[in-house]
Amino acid sequence: MTALHSTASKNKGNNEMFENPVSRRKFLKDAATATAIGTLGSFAASKAYAADTITAVEWGGSYVDGIKKIAAKQSDVQVNWQLHSGGAAAILPKIKATWPNPGIDLLTGWDLSLQAIAREGWAEPVTVEKVPNLADIPKKLLIKDSAGNVINIPRSISSIFWFYREDNAPFAITKIDDLLDPRLAGKVCFPAPQCNSNLQMVALALHKGGDERNMEPAWDFVKKLARSGNIGRVATADTDITNSISSGETCVSFQAGSFVINLARDFKIKYLTKMDQDSGFRTFLYQEAWCVLKGGHTDAAFRFANFAINAENNDEFNRSIAGIPVNIKAKTSDEVKPMVFNEEEMDKYIHIPDWAYVSEQADAWLKRWEQEIVPLL
């Protein structure tokens, strides 16, 4: 996921998840417990009426494969699938440039892009009348715009964390400072700030006494890491990470859990999600959701989204992407247990960042990376 441009901190209507660290922690704890314990192109030809054909934007790989299988289980709504080009941020300027006729009915996103969509007022309000299965999703996952309208239809909970490939690492990595070990020369795949909303550097800041609002400790650490020669690949997209790790070029990185668990299906992966606090390895939880954009085939988009988040389908989809289902009636697979945390573990291992603040720093962080870190690589 890439960083987004958003001033969502001004959005007074947003859910309490984004208002203070304590409530954000409680929200994700409750949601994770409840669930674990849930571009534009031409329309495809169809016999259905035009209103029953929608254009939906999805991520590639297991995401689009998984949701196509769900779509094939119904015939009420035909879907013309488009893929995100890069992270969730990339499509937002395109929507803004073509608004109010973006040609998109159903848009996937995550916390930061959802904030931006709420701020822009692009989403059709979501109600239980339009999406009856919303009744089975924790209310604290719902995000509101400035008018108090719910704008998202949650479908998955996931996390972003450090991991390494055990069969390709020269030693057992147990702390963040190990990234500076000479034995990892060229073996670190480090994401640039446009990946993961730069949470990899927030993690470094937390380990060195800072946080997302005090990133100086992180910049100091990354400068040392860049000078060490241990960064063998700078990732600018999720595919860079998965390709580098799977090819054996590098062995340690930081990425969204769905991608890491998919890697673990083929390689021996060590999840650094529940490590001693002194290790410095922290995990960040987030949600993925749909937004129905205004002005299009909204009724059909709501019908399809409602079908896709029923308990059976939400379970099936999350198994395909290695995510945690949001429907409280769905089952959670053993495979995603590294991303499931109880109350005590939430306090020990999880950091819920100020998403609005993080989104506002995207340009500044990327500019600083290019000016101060790239010359050292």
C-alpha positions in Angstrom: 0.0 0.0 0.0 1.3 3.4 -0.8 1.1 6.6 1.2 -1.8 8.9 0.4 -2.4 12.6 0.3 -5.1 13.4 2.8 -6.1 16.0 5.4 -8.5 13.7 7.1 -7.5 15.1 10.5 -9.9 17.9 9.7 -12.7 15.4 9.3 -14.7 15.7 12.6 -17.1 13.0 11.5 -14.6 10.2 11.2 -14.9 7.2 13.5 -13.3 7.3 17.0 -10.7 4.9 15.6 -8.9 7.9 14.2 -9.3 10.3 17.1 -6.9 9.0 19.8 -4.5 6.1 20.3 -6.5 4.4 23.1 -9.7 4.2 21.2 -7.9 3.1 18.1 -6.3 0.3 20.0 -9.6 -0.7 21.5 -11.3 -0.6 18.1 -8.8 -2.9 16.5 -8.7 -5.2 19.5 -12.5 -5.5 19.5 -12.6 -6.0 15.7 -9.8 -8.5 15.6 -11.3 -10.4 18.5 -14.8 -10.5 17.0 -13.6 -11.7 13.7 -10.9 -14.0 14.8 -12.5 -15.5 17.7 -14.1 -11.4 11.0 -9.0 2.7 -15.2 -11.2 2.9 -16.3 -12.3 0.9 -19.3 -15.2 -0.3 -21.4 -18.0 -2.3 -19.8 -18.0 -6.1 -20.5 -20.8 -7.3 -22.7 -23.7 -8.7 -20.7 -27.3 -9.6 -21.1 -28.1 -7.8 -17.9 -29.4 -4.3 -17.9 -26.8 -1.5 -17.9 -27.6 -0.7 -14.3 -26.7 -4.3 -13.3 -23.2 -4.0 -14.7 -20.6 -2.2 -12.5 -17.0 -1.3 -12.8 -15.0 -2.2 -9.8 -11.3 -1.5 -9.0 -9.4 -4.2 -7.2 -5.9 -5.1 -6.3 -4.2 -7.8 -8.5 -2.9 -11.2 -7.6 -4.8 -13.2 -5.0 -7.2 -10.3 -4.5 -8.7 -10.2 -7.9 -8.6 -14.0 -8.3 -10.4 -14.4 -5.0 -13.1 -11.8 -5.6 -13.8 -13.1 -9.1 -14.6 -16.5 -7.6 -17.0 -14.8 -5.3 -18.6 -12.9 -8.2 -19.0 -16.1 -10.1 -21.3 -17.4 -7.4 -24.0 -14.9 -8.4 -25.6 -13.6 -11.6 -27.4 -10.6 -10.3 -24.6 -8.1 -11.0 -22.0 -8.3 -13.8 -18.6 -6.8 -12.9 -16.1 -5.2 -15.1 -12.8 -5.6 -13.2 -10.1 -3.0 -13.3 -6.8 -3.2 -11.3 -5.1 -0.6 -9.2 -1.9 0.6 -10.8 0.4 0.6 -7.8 -1.0 1.3 -4.4 -4.4 2.6 -3.3 -3.2 6.2 -3.6 -2.5 6.2 -7.4 -6.1 6.2 -8.5 -7.2 9.1 -6.3 -5.8 11.8 -8.6 -7.5 10.1 -11.6 -10.8 10.2 -9.8 -10.4 13.8 -8.8 -9.5 14.8 -12.4 -12.6 13.0 -13.9 -15.1 13.8 -11.1 -18.1 13.7 -11.1 -17.8 11.0 -13.9 -14.9 8.8 -12.9 -16.4 5.6 -14.5 -15.9 3.6 -11.3 -18.8 2.2 -9.2 -17.0 0.1 -6.5 -13.5 1.1 -5.2 -11.2 -0.9 -2.9 -9.1 1.0 -0.4 -7.7 0.9 3.1 -7.5 3.3 6.1 -5.6 6.1 4.4 -7.5 6.1 1.1 -10.8 5.7 2.9 -9.9 8.9 4.9 -9.2 10.7 1.6 -12.5 9.5 0.0 -14.4 10.6 3.1 -12.8 14.1 3.0 -13.5 14.5 -0.7 -17.2 13.5 -0.4 -17.0 10.9 -3.2 -18.7 8.0 -1.5 -22.4 7.2 -1.6 -23.6 6.9 2.0 -23.8 3.3 3.3 -26.8 2.1 5.3 -27.9 -1.3 6.6 -30.9 -0.9 4.3 -28.6 -0.8 1.3 -26.1 -3.4 2.7 -28.0 -5.6 5.1 -24.9 -7.7 5.9 -23.4 -4.6 7.4 -25.3 -5.6 10.6 -22.8 -8.4 11.1 -19.7 -6.2 10.9 -18.3 -4.4 14.0 -19.6 -0.9 14.0 -16.2 0.5 15.1 -14.9 -0.4 11.6 -17.2 2.1 10.0 -15.8 5.4 8.9 -17.9 8.5 8.5 -17.6 11.6 6.5 -18.0 15.2 7.8 -21.8 14.9 7.4 -21.9 11.8 9.6 -22.5 9.3 6.7 -20.8 5.9 6.8 -18.7 5.7 3.6 -17.0 2.3 3.8 -18.1 -1.4 3.5 -15.3 -3.3 5.4 -14.2 -6.7 4.1 -10.9 -7.6 5.8 -8.5 -6.8 8.6 -4.8 -7.2 8.1 -1.5 -6.0 9.4 1.9 -4.8 8.3 5.0 -6.3 9.9 8.6 -7.3 9.7 9.5 -10.8 8.5 12.4 -12.8 7.1 13.0 -15.9 5.0 14.6 -18.4 7.4 16.1 -20.6 4.7 17.9 -17.6 3.1 19.0 -15.7 6.2 22.6 -16.1 7.5 21.4 -16.0 11.1 18.3 -15.7 13.2 17.1 -12.1 13.1 15.8 -11.2 16.6 16.0 -7.4 16.8 15.8 -4.4 14.5 19.5 -3.5 15.1 20.3 -6.8 13.4 19.6 -5.1 10.1 23.0 -3.4 10.5 24.8 -6.7 11.0 27.5 -7.1 8.3 26.3 -10.6 7.6 23.2 -9.1 6.0 25.2 -7.3 3.3 22.8 -6.8 0.4 20.1 -8.9 2.1 17.7 -6.2 3.3 14.8 -5.3 1.1 13.8 -1.9 2.4 10.6 -0.2 1.2 10.7 3.4 0.1 8.3 5.8 1.8 5.6 5.4 -0.8 5.2 1.8 0.4 3.2 1.0 3.5 2.7 4.7 4.1 6.3 4.6 5.4 5.3 2.6 8.5 8.6 0.8 8.2 10.3 4.0 9.3 7.6 4.6 11.9 8.6 1.2 13.4 12.3 2.3 13.4 11.3 5.6 15.1 9.3 3.8 17.8 12.3 1.5 18.5 14.6 4.5 18.9 12.3 6.5 21.2 10.3 8.4 18.5 7.0 7.9 16.7 5.2 9.1 13.6 5.4 12.7 14.9 9.1 12.4 15.8 10.8 10.6 12.9 14.4 11.9 13.5 15.5 8.6 15.2 14.3 6.7 12.1 16.1 8.9 9.6 19.3 8.5 11.6 18.9 4.7 11.6 18.1 4.5 7.9 21.2 6.6 7.0 23.3 4.1 8.9 21.6 1.2 7.2 22.1 2.8 3.7 25.8 3.4 4.4 26.2 -0.2 5.6 25.6 -1.7 2.2 23.0 -4.0 3.7 20.1 -2.7 1.6 20.2 -4.9 -1.5 16.8 -3.7 -2.9 14.7 -0.6 -2.4 11.1 -1.5 -3.0 8.7 0.9 -4.5 5.8 -1.5 -4.8 4.6 -4.7 -3.1 5.7 -6.8 -6.1 9.3 -5.6 -5.6 9.3 -7.1 -2.1 7.7 -10.4 -3.0 9.9 -10.8 -6.0 13.1 -10.0 -4.1 12.3 -12.3 -1.2 11.1 -15.2 -3.4 14.1 -15.0 -5.7 16.5 -15.1 -2.8 18.0 -11.7 -3.6 17.1 -10.5 -0.1 15.8 -12.2 3.0 14.3 -9.6 5.3 11.6 -6.9 4.8 8.5 -5.2 6.0 5.1 -5.8 4.2 1.4 -6.3 4.5 0.4 -9.6 6.1 -1.6 -10.9 3.1 1.6 -10.8 0.9 3.8 -12.3 3.6 1.4 -15.2 4.3 1.3 -15.9 0.6 5.1 -16.1 0.6 4.9 -18.5 3.5 3.0 -20.9 1.3 6.1 -21.5 -0.7 9.0 -20.5 1.7 9.9 -20.8 5.3 9.0 -17.4 6.7 9.6 -16.2 10.2 6.9 -13.7 11.3 8.3 -11.0 13.6 4.9 -10.1 14.9 5.0 -11.2 18.5 8.5 -10.4 19.5 9.9 -9.1 22.8 9.3 -5.3 23.0 13.0 -4.8 23.2 13.4 -6.3 19.8 11.9 -3.2 18.2 9.6 -5.2 15.9 6.2 -3.6 15.9 3.0 -4.5 14.0 0.5 -2.1 12.5 -3.2 -3.2 12.0 -5.4 -1.8 9.3 -8.7 -2.5 7.5 -9.5 -2.9 3.8 -12.9 -1.9 2.5 -15.0 -0.9 -0.5 -16.5 2.5 -1.2 -19.4 2.9 -3.6 -18.8 6.1 -5.6 -21.5 8.6 -6.2 -23.1 9.0 -9.6 -22.8 5.5 -11.0 -24.6 2.2 -10.7 -24.9 2.6 -6.9 -27.7 0.1 -6.3 -26.0 -2.7 -8.2 -22.7 -1.9 -6.5 -24.3 -2.1 -3.1 -26.0 -5.4 -4.0 -22.7 -7.0 -5.0 -20.8 -5.7 -2.0 -23.6 -7.0 0.3 -23.3 -10.4 -1.3 -19.6 -10.5 -1.0 -19.5 -9.7 2.7 -22.0 -12.4 3.9 -20.3 -14.8 6.3 -19.6 -17.6 3.8 -18.2 -15.3 1.1 -16.2 -13.1 3.5 -14.6 -16.2 5.0 -13.8 -17.6 1.5 -12.3 -14.3 0.2 -10.1 -13.7 3.3 -8.8 -17.3 3.0 -7.8 -16.5 -0.5 -5.9 -13.3 0.4 -4.7 -14.4 3.8 -6.8 -11.8 5.6 -8.9 -11.8 8.7 -12.7 -11.7 7.9 -14.7 -8.8 9.3 -18.1 -10.6 9.4 -18.5 -11.8 12.9 -20.2 -14.9 11.7 -17.3 -15.9 9.5 -14.5 -18.3 10.4 -10.9 -17.3 10.8 -8.3 -19.6 9.3 -5.3 -20.9 11.3 -3.0 -19.4 8.6 -3.7 -15.9 9.7 -3.0 -16.5 13.4 0.2 -14.4 13.2 -2.0 -11.4 12.6 -4.5 -12.2 15.4 -3.9 -10.6 18.8 -5.6 -10.9 22.1 -6.0 -8.0 24.5 -2.6 -8.4 26.2 -0.9 -8.9 22.9 -2.5 -5.7 21.5 -0.9 -3.7 24.2 2.5 -5.4 23.8 3.0 -5.6 20.0 0.6 -3.3 18.2 1.0 0.4 17.3 -2.0 2.2 15.8 -0.6 5.3 14.2 -2.3 8.6 13.7 -3.5 7.8 10.2 -4.5 11.3 9.4 -1.1 12.7 10.4 0.8 9.9 8.6 -1.2 10.7 5.4 -0.3 14.3 5.5 3.5 13.6 5.6 3.6 11.5 2.4 5.2 14.2 0.2 7.6 15.5 2.8 8.8 12.0 3.7 9.3 11.0 0.1 11.2 14.2 -0.7 13.5 13.7 2.3 14.1 10.1 1.3 15.2 11.2 -2.2 17.4 14.0 -0.9 19.0 12.3 2.1 18.9 8.5 1.7 19.0 7.8 -2.1 22.5 9.4 -2.4 23.8 7.0 0.2 22.6 3.8 -1.5 
